[in-house]
């Protein structure tokens, strides 16, 4: 009996100890996350003016621009930085920026000037000269002047193209107001053409506009250039029709008195 009791007690103790061994271990409170605003963030170091200039030169070169002039100013800026000459650094860095801007202006103007020369020919020659002057100014170390000249070249190119257009329009107007006589023509037939008057009875208007080069309205010669009067009034057109209806037959010879009267001779 006693032994049985001891066995039971021992079993209970073992069970208790086993339960303690598998029980979760108590832990202390978990530390809360540190607020984001309390975390010190790493801030980028400020870029020096010379460093900024290096970046600009690198970007321009990567974009395909010639940066020889800008690199020259950059080297001067680096030398001034080494000598701790702040004012000189600022001046040279500004020249770097100006040189890059000038190169971009020149390259933007170049295709416009080339196109203007192709369209306007001699009228665009001045724009080409100004663009060449812009290139020379940049190479001479004056990027500000180079920018001015490049912008001027663009303006002159645009003006040349516009002037060429106006000239072509003027020539077209003049050509529309001229007619070259061909074999078989007569003032009657010419006036009847749709692009002239569209009415053969308006031939007296042709005679009046060209009486200095036409001696006899009944006789015109191939190759003659006739001026077309486009500004006749309705009253003048009506008078021309009356004269055409009342005039005699077409016949080479002395000019009819009525023809002379119509042109005021």
C-alpha positions in Angstrom: 0.0 0.0 0.0 2.7 2.3 0.9 4.6 1.5 -2.2 1.5 2.1 -4.3 1.1 5.6 -2.7 4.7 6.4 -3.5 4.2 5.4 -7.1 1.1 7.6 -7.4 2.8 10.5 -5.8 5.8 10.1 -8.1 3.7 9.9 -11.1 1.9 13.2 -10.2 5.2 15.0 -9.6 6.5 13.8 -12.9 3.4 15.0 -14.7 3.7 18.4 -12.9 7.3 18.7 -13.9 6.5 17.7 -17.5 3.7 20.4 -17.6 6.2 23.0 -16.4 8.7 22.0 -19.0 6.2 22.5 -21.9 4.5 25.7 -20.6 5.2 28.9 -22.6 7.9 31.0 -21.2 6.7 34.5 -20.2 8.5 37.2 -22.0 8.9 40.9 -21.3 6.9 43.6 -23.2 7.9 44.0 -26.8 9.5 47.3 -27.6 7.4 49.6 -29.8 8.8 50.6 -33.3 10.7 53.9 -33.3 8.5 56.6 -35.0 9.7 57.4 -38.6 10.2 61.0 -37.7 12.6 60.0 -35.0 14.8 58.1 -37.4 17.6 60.2 -38.7 17.4 60.2 -42.5 20.6 60.4 -44.6 20.5 63.6 -46.6 22.4 63.9 -49.9 25.4 66.1 -49.7 25.0 69.4 -51.6 26.6 69.5 -55.1 29.2 72.2 -55.6 28.9 74.6 -58.5 31.7 72.8 -60.3 30.0 69.5 -59.7 26.8 70.9 -61.2 28.8 72.1 -64.2 30.3 68.6 -64.6 26.8 67.1 -64.7 25.6 69.6 -67.3 28.6 68.9 -69.5 28.1 65.1 -69.2 24.4 65.4 -70.1 25.1 67.6 -73.1 27.8 65.2 -74.3 25.5 62.2 -73.8 22.9 64.0 -75.9 25.3 64.3 -78.8 26.3 67.9 -78.5 29.9 69.1 -79.0 31.1 70.3 -75.6 34.7 71.3 -76.3 34.0 75.0 -75.4 32.1 74.0 -72.3 34.9 71.7 -71.2 37.4 74.5 -71.5 35.4 76.7 -69.1 34.9 73.7 -66.8 38.7 73.2 -66.5 39.0 76.8 -65.6 36.3 76.4 -63.0 38.1 73.4 -61.5 41.4 75.4 -61.4 39.6 78.3 -59.7 38.0 75.9 -57.2 41.4 74.4 -56.3 42.7 78.0 -55.7 39.6 78.7 -53.6 38.6 81.6 -55.8 34.9 81.6 -55.4 34.0 84.5 -57.6 36.1 83.0 -60.5 34.4 79.7 -59.9 31.0 81.3 -60.3 32.0 83.1 -63.4 33.4 80.1 -65.1 30.5 77.9 -64.2 28.2 80.5 -65.7 30.3 80.3 -68.9 29.9 76.6 -68.9 26.1 77.0 -68.9 26.2 79.7 -71.5 28.5 77.6 -73.8 26.1 74.6 -73.6 23.1 76.8 -74.3 24.9 78.5 -77.2 25.8 75.1 -78.7 22.1 74.0 -78.5 21.0 77.2 -80.1 23.4 76.8 -83.0 22.4 73.2 -83.6 18.7 74.1 -83.4 19.3 76.9 -86.0 21.4 74.9 -88.4 18.6 72.7 -90.0 16.4 75.7 -90.3 19.0 77.7 -92.1 19.8 74.8 -94.4 16.1 74.4 -95.2 15.9 78.2 -95.9 18.8 78.0 -98.3 17.1 75.2 -100.1 13.8 77.0 -100.3 14.9 80.6 -100.7 18.3 80.4 -102.2 20.2 83.6 -102.3 17.7 85.3 -100.0 18.9 83.0 -97.1 22.6 83.6 -97.7 22.8 86.2 -94.9 21.3 83.7 -92.4 24.1 81.3 -93.3 26.7 84.0 -92.7 25.2 84.9 -89.3 25.2 81.2 -88.2 28.9 80.9 -89.2 29.5 84.0 -87.1 27.7 82.4 -84.1 30.0 79.3 -84.4 33.1 81.6 -84.5 31.9 83.5 -81.5 31.5 80.3 -79.5 34.9 79.1 -80.4 36.4 82.5 -79.5 35.0 82.1 -76.0 32.0 84.4 -76.2 29.0 82.1 -75.8 26.6 84.9 -74.9 27.3 86.5 -78.3 27.0 83.1 -80.0 23.5 82.6 -78.6 22.4 86.0 -79.9 23.8 85.3 -83.4 22.2 81.9 -83.5 18.8 83.3 -82.7 19.4 86.0 -85.3 20.2 83.4 -87.9 16.9 81.6 -87.2 15.0 84.8 -87.6 16.7 85.7 -90.8 16.1 82.2 -92.1 12.4 82.5 -91.4 12.3 86.0 -93.0 14.0 84.6 -96.1 11.5 81.8 -96.5 8.6 84.3 -96.1 10.1 86.7 -98.6 10.6 83.9 -101.1 7.0 82.9 -100.7 5.8 86.5 -101.2 8.0 86.8 -104.3 6.6 83.6 -105.7 3.1 84.8 -105.1 3.9 88.1 -106.8 5.3 86.3 -109.9 2.2 84.0 -110.0 0.0 87.1 -109.9 2.0 88.7 -112.7 1.9 85.6 -114.8 -1.8 85.3 -114.3 -2.1 88.9 -115.6 0.0 88.0 -118.8 -0.8 86.0 -121.8 1.6 84.9 -124.6 0.1 84.8 -128.0 0.2 81.5 -129.9 -0.5 80.8 -133.6 -4.2 81.0 -134.4 -5.0 83.4 -131.6 -7.1 86.6 -131.9 -8.1 89.1 -129.3 -11.7 87.7 -129.7 -10.5 84.1 -129.0 -8.2 85.1 -126.2 -10.9 87.2 -124.4 -13.2 84.1 -124.6 -10.8 81.9 -122.7 -12.0 81.0 -119.2 -8.8 82.0 -117.5 -8.9 85.5 -119.2 -12.4 86.9 -119.3 -14.6 84.0 -120.4 -16.4 86.4 -122.8 -15.0 87.1 -126.3 -16.9 90.4 -126.4 -14.5 91.8 -123.8 -11.7 91.8 -126.4 -11.7 95.6 -126.5 -10.3 95.5 -122.9 -7.3 93.6 -124.2 -6.8 96.0 -127.0 -7.0 99.0 -124.6 -4.6 97.4 -122.1 -2.0 96.6 -124.9 -2.6 99.4 -127.5 1.0 100.4 -127.1 2.2 97.1 -128.5 -0.8 96.3 -130.7 -1.0 98.5 -133.8 -4.0 96.8 -135.3 -6.5 94.8 -133.1 -7.1 92.6 -136.1 -3.5 91.5 -136.2 -1.5 90.0 -133.3 1.6 87.9 -133.6 2.7 84.7 -132.0 5.0 85.3 -129.1 3.6 88.7 -128.1 3.0 89.1 -124.4 -0.3 90.7 -123.6 -1.3 92.3 -120.3 -4.6 91.2 -118.9 -6.7 94.0 -117.3 -8.2 92.4 -114.2 -9.4 95.6 -112.7 -12.0 96.7 -115.3 -15.3 98.0 -113.8 -18.7 96.6 -114.8 -19.3 99.9 -116.7 -16.1 99.4 -118.7 -17.0 95.8 -119.4 -20.4 96.9 -120.7 -18.8 99.5 -122.9 -16.4 96.9 -124.3 -19.3 94.7 -125.2 -21.2 97.5 -126.9 -18.1 98.4 -129.0 -17.5 94.7 -129.9 -21.1 94.3 -131.1 -21.1 97.6 -133.1 -17.7 97.1 -134.7 -17.2 96.1 -138.3 -15.8 92.8 -139.5 -12.4 91.6 -138.6 -10.0 92.7 -141.3 -6.3 93.4 -141.3 -5.7 96.9 -142.5 -6.2 100.4 -141.2 -7.3 100.6 -137.6 -11.0 101.4 -137.4 -11.9 104.8 -135.9 -14.1 103.2 -133.3 -11.2 101.2 -132.0 -9.1 104.3 -131.6 -12.0 106.0 -129.9 -12.4 103.2 -127.5 -8.8 103.4 -126.3 -8.9 107.2 -126.3 -6.5 107.8 -129.2 
